[in-house]
Amino acid sequence: MQLQMLSQSHFLSLNPRTSLPLSSSISAVNSRRIVSDSLAFPHSDTNSFAISSGVKLSSPTMTSNCILANHGDIADLGIENSELDKFAAVGNKLADAAGEVIRKYFRKSFDILDKEDSSPVTIADQAAEESMVKIIQENFPSHAIYGEEKGWRCKEEIAEYVWVLDPIDGTKSFITGKPLFGTLIALLYKGKPILGIIDQPVLKERWTGLSGRRTSLNGQEISTRSCSSLSKAYLYTTSPHLFEGDAELAFARVRSKVKVPLYGCDCYAYALLASGFVDLVIESGLKGRKFRCFTSLSQ
């Protein structure tokens, strides 16, 4: 099966004010559906950043062909399986290190700060990111790093490999004691995602996706499930209140067609999608860089 991602304009074609039939735009032929109204698609640079061979890291945009680049054999990228195994081993070390930090703070008292966009950040976010950065720099000093909390770090002006880190995706869940947040880890080679990890450190569940291989949950292979129509689909979104304007109307139309709409899972919804427990995930305002992890898991 192939992962399908829809651009904002395609998603908004579901708007009930248009004449386009629902089935022609988002028929649930298979279970791999991720929709975002902020997803960078061809000819769009929304919420994305530059990562490709020979591109300076200071560039603010990312070519969107990275999003569906996980389809081919890893050999097509010139990466040996032994190299991929090493990357996966380091990825597990990153998740272990972040998880150790996060568990110390979970359901404990700590200060909560606000970023410039008013989203919350905690000492756990910052400490977990630093723990991962240290491991990457020790193992792959030439690799670039993009962290959710501290942004770009790179010793070289140009880097073929870039690690993308979000220590706590779902900080609001974390600070309210709900264990449905996760640590997101992705590795890109020349702009193409080759490794993705979602780690839930409290439940001790880890989803790992590697280019050319089956996704696994705690070492056991998993797969999505088939879904023949929206009327049979279980839908997840973080919150229906995040949709505005035309996107809100479009989401309402999809929601009215599915079997069961569910809310409040953050990145955990994508893990459930990869495991075959839900059929559809629709998000609004999701930062494009987060998809670098999700695509490796849901191919």
C-alpha positions as CSV (number, residue, x, y, z in Angstrom):
1,M,0.0,0.0,0.0
2,Q,1.1,3.6,-0.6
3,L,0.8,6.4,1.9
4,Q,-1.5,9.1,0.6
5,M,-1.3,12.7,1.7
6,L,-3.6,15.4,0.5
7,S,-2.8,19.1,0.1
8,Q,-4.9,21.8,1.6
9,S,-6.5,22.6,-1.7
10,H,-7.4,18.9,-2.3
11,F,-8.7,18.6,1.3
12,L,-10.8,21.7,0.9
13,S,-12.4,20.3,-2.2
14,L,-14.5,18.3,0.3
15,N,-16.1,21.6,1.3
16,P,-19.9,21.1,1.2
17,R,-20.1,24.4,-0.7
18,T,-18.5,22.8,-3.7
19,S,-20.1,20.3,-6.0
20,L,-17.3,17.8,-5.9
21,P,-18.6,14.5,-4.5
22,L,-16.9,13.2,-1.4
23,S,-16.0,9.8,-2.8
24,S,-14.0,11.3,-5.7
25,S,-11.6,13.0,-3.3
26,I,-11.0,10.8,-0.3
27,S,-12.3,7.4,-0.9
28,A,-10.9,5.0,1.7
29,V,-9.5,2.4,-0.7
30,N,-6.8,1.5,1.8
31,S,-6.2,2.5,5.4
32,R,-3.3,4.9,4.8
33,R,-4.6,8.4,4.9
34,I,-2.9,11.4,6.4
35,V,-4.3,14.8,5.7
36,S,-3.0,18.2,6.8
37,D,-4.0,21.7,5.8
38,S,-0.4,22.8,6.3
39,L,1.4,20.0,4.5
40,A,4.0,21.1,2.0
41,F,3.2,19.6,-1.4
42,P,4.8,20.1,-4.8
43,H,5.1,23.9,-5.6
44,S,4.5,24.7,-1.9
45,D,6.9,25.5,0.8
46,T,4.5,25.9,3.7
47,N,5.8,24.9,7.1
48,S,8.9,23.1,5.8
49,F,12.6,23.6,5.7
50,A,15.5,22.9,3.4
51,I,17.2,19.5,3.5
52,S,18.8,18.1,0.4
53,S,22.3,17.4,-1.0
54,G,24.2,20.6,-1.8
55,V,21.6,22.9,-0.2
56,K,22.8,25.3,2.5
57,L,21.1,24.7,5.8
58,S,20.2,28.4,6.2
59,S,17.6,28.1,3.4
60,P,14.1,28.4,4.9
61,T,12.2,26.0,2.6
62,M,12.2,22.3,1.8
63,T,11.5,20.7,-1.5
64,S,8.3,18.7,-0.9
65,N,9.4,15.7,-2.9
66,C,10.8,14.5,0.4
67,I,7.4,13.5,1.6
68,L,6.7,10.5,-0.6
69,A,10.3,9.5,-1.1
70,N,10.3,6.3,0.9
71,H,8.9,4.0,-1.7
72,G,12.0,2.7,-3.4
73,D,14.6,0.2,-2.2
74,I,17.2,1.6,0.1
75,A,19.8,0.5,-2.3
76,D,18.5,3.1,-4.8
77,L,19.7,5.7,-2.4
78,G,23.2,4.2,-2.2
79,I,22.8,3.2,1.4
80,E,23.9,-0.2,2.6
81,N,21.7,-2.2,4.9
82,S,24.4,-2.3,7.4
83,E,24.4,1.5,7.5
84,L,20.7,1.5,7.9
85,D,21.0,-0.9,10.8
86,K,23.5,1.4,12.5
87,F,21.2,4.4,12.0
88,A,18.4,2.4,13.6
89,A,20.5,1.4,16.5
90,V,21.4,5.0,17.2
91,G,17.8,6.0,16.7
92,N,16.9,3.5,19.5
93,K,19.6,5.1,21.7
94,L,18.0,8.5,21.1
95,A,14.6,7.3,22.1
96,D,16.0,5.5,25.2
97,A,17.8,8.7,26.3
98,A,14.8,11.0,25.7
99,G,12.5,8.5,27.5
100,E,14.7,8.4,30.5
101,V,14.5,12.1,30.9
102,I,10.8,12.4,30.1
103,R,9.7,9.7,32.7
104,K,11.5,11.7,35.4
105,Y,9.2,14.6,34.8
106,F,5.9,12.9,33.9
107,R,3.1,13.8,36.3
108,K,5.6,15.8,38.4
109,S,5.6,19.5,39.3
110,F,7.7,21.7,36.9
111,D,7.7,25.1,35.3
112,I,5.8,25.6,32.0
113,L,7.0,28.2,29.6
114,D,5.4,29.6,26.5
115,K,7.1,29.8,23.1
116,E,6.6,32.8,20.8
117,D,3.6,31.0,19.2
118,S,2.1,30.5,22.7
119,S,2.6,26.8,22.6
120,P,3.9,25.3,25.9
121,V,7.4,24.0,26.5
122,T,8.9,22.4,29.6
123,I,12.3,21.6,31.0
124,A,11.5,18.0,30.0
125,D,11.3,19.0,26.3
126,Q,14.6,20.9,26.5
127,A,16.5,18.3,28.5
128,A,15.2,15.4,26.3
129,E,16.3,17.2,23.1
130,E,19.8,17.8,24.6
131,S,20.2,14.2,25.5
132,M,19.5,13.1,21.9
133,V,21.6,15.8,20.3
134,K,24.6,14.7,22.4
135,I,24.3,11.1,21.1
136,I,24.0,12.2,17.5
137,Q,27.0,14.4,17.8
138,E,29.1,11.6,19.3
139,N,28.1,9.1,16.7
140,F,27.7,11.2,13.6
141,P,29.5,14.5,14.0
142,S,29.0,15.5,10.3
143,H,25.2,15.1,10.5
144,A,22.9,18.1,10.8
145,I,20.3,18.2,13.5
146,Y,17.0,20.1,13.5
147,G,15.4,20.1,17.0
148,E,11.9,21.3,17.8
149,E,13.3,23.3,20.7
150,K,16.7,24.7,19.5
151,G,16.4,24.6,15.7
152,W,19.4,23.9,13.5
153,R,22.7,22.5,14.7
154,C,25.4,21.6,12.2
155,K,29.2,21.8,12.1
156,E,29.2,21.7,8.3
157,E,27.6,24.3,6.0
158,I,26.1,21.4,3.9
159,A,24.9,18.0,5.2
160,E,23.5,15.0,3.4
161,Y,22.1,13.5,6.6
162,V,19.7,15.4,8.8
163,W,18.1,14.3,12.1
164,V,14.8,15.8,12.9
165,L,13.8,15.7,16.6
166,D,10.7,16.5,18.5
167,P,11.3,15.4,22.1
168,I,7.7,15.7,23.2
169,D,5.1,15.9,20.5
170,G,1.9,16.6,22.4
171,T,3.3,18.8,25.2
172,K,-0.2,19.7,26.4
173,S,-1.0,16.0,26.9
174,F,2.3,15.6,28.7
175,I,1.7,18.5,31.1
176,T,-1.8,17.2,31.9
177,G,-0.6,13.7,32.7
178,K,-2.1,12.0,29.6
179,P,0.4,9.4,28.2
180,L,-0.5,9.8,24.5
181,F,2.3,12.2,23.6
182,G,5.5,10.8,22.0
183,T,9.1,11.4,21.0
184,L,9.5,11.8,17.2
185,I,12.7,11.0,15.5
186,A,13.4,11.0,11.8
187,L,16.6,10.7,9.7
188,L,16.7,12.1,6.2
189,Y,19.3,11.4,3.5
190,K,19.4,14.0,0.8
191,G,16.0,15.1,1.8
192,K,14.4,11.7,1.8
193,P,13.1,10.1,5.0
194,I,14.9,6.7,5.7
195,L,14.1,6.3,9.4
196,G,11.2,7.2,11.6
197,I,10.5,6.5,15.2
198,I,7.5,7.3,17.4
199,D,8.3,6.4,21.1
200,Q,5.8,6.5,23.9
201,P,8.2,6.4,26.9
202,V,5.5,5.9,29.6
203,L,3.7,3.0,27.9
204,K,7.1,1.8,26.6
205,E,5.8,1.4,23.1
206,R,8.1,2.2,20.1
207,W,7.2,2.2,16.5
208,T,10.1,2.1,14.0
209,G,10.0,2.5,10.3
210,L,13.0,2.0,8.0
211,S,13.1,2.6,4.3
212,G,12.4,-0.6,2.4
213,R,11.4,-2.6,5.5
214,R,8.2,-3.3,7.4
215,T,7.3,-1.1,10.3
216,S,7.6,-2.6,13.7
217,L,6.2,-2.1,17.2
218,N,8.6,-3.1,19.9
219,G,10.4,-5.3,17.4
220,Q,7.3,-7.1,16.0
221,E,6.2,-6.3,12.4
222,I,2.9,-4.5,12.0
223,S,0.8,-3.2,9.1
224,T,-2.2,-1.0,8.5
225,R,-5.5,-2.5,7.8
226,S,-7.7,-2.1,4.7
227,C,-10.8,0.0,4.7
228,S,-13.1,-0.1,1.8
229,S,-15.2,3.0,2.5
230,L,-15.4,6.0,4.7
231,S,-18.6,4.6,6.3
232,K,-16.5,1.9,7.8
233,A,-13.6,4.1,8.9
234,Y,-12.4,5.1,12.3
235,L,-11.1,8.7,12.2
236,Y,-8.7,10.4,14.5
237,T,-7.8,14.1,14.9
238,T,-6.2,15.9,17.8
239,S,-9.1,18.3,18.1
240,P,-11.9,19.5,15.8
241,H,-11.5,23.0,17.3
242,L,-8.1,23.3,15.5
243,F,-9.9,23.6,12.1
244,E,-11.0,27.0,10.9
245,G,-12.9,28.4,8.0
246,D,-13.1,26.2,4.9
247,A,-11.0,23.5,6.6
248,E,-13.6,23.3,9.4
249,L,-16.4,22.8,7.0
250,A,-14.4,20.2,5.0
251,F,-13.5,18.3,8.2
252,A,-17.2,18.4,9.3
253,R,-18.2,16.8,6.0
254,V,-15.6,14.0,6.3
255,R,-16.5,13.5,10.0
256,S,-20.2,13.0,9.1
257,K,-19.3,10.2,6.7
258,V,-17.0,8.0,8.9
259,K,-18.2,5.3,11.3
260,V,-16.5,6.7,14.4
261,P,-14.7,10.0,14.9
262,L,-12.2,10.1,17.8
263,Y,-10.2,12.9,19.3
264,G,-7.1,13.7,21.4
265,C,-4.2,11.4,20.5
266,D,-1.5,13.7,19.1
267,C,1.2,11.6,17.4
268,Y,-0.2,8.5,19.0
269,A,-3.0,8.5,16.4
270,Y,-0.4,8.0,13.7
271,A,1.1,5.1,15.6
272,L,-2.4,3.5,15.8
273,L,-2.8,4.1,12.1
274,A,0.4,2.3,11.4
275,S,-0.7,-0.6,13.7
276,G,-4.0,-1.0,11.9
277,F,-6.3,0.1,14.7
278,V,-7.7,3.2,13.0
279,D,-8.1,4.1,9.3
280,L,-7.8,7.8,8.9
281,V,-6.0,10.7,10.5
282,I,-6.8,14.3,9.6
283,E,-4.9,17.2,11.2
284,S,-4.9,21.0,10.9
285,G,-1.8,23.2,11.3
286,L,0.6,20.2,11.6
287,K,4.1,21.3,11.0
288,G,5.5,19.8,7.8
289,R,8.7,18.5,9.5
290,K,6.7,16.1,11.7
291,F,5.7,14.2,8.6
292,R,9.3,13.1,8.1
293,C,8.8,10.7,10.9
294,F,5.2,9.7,10.1
295,T,6.0,8.8,6.4
296,S,8.7,6.3,7.4
297,L,6.2,4.5,9.6
298,S,3.1,4.4,7.4
299,Q,4.5,3.6,4.0
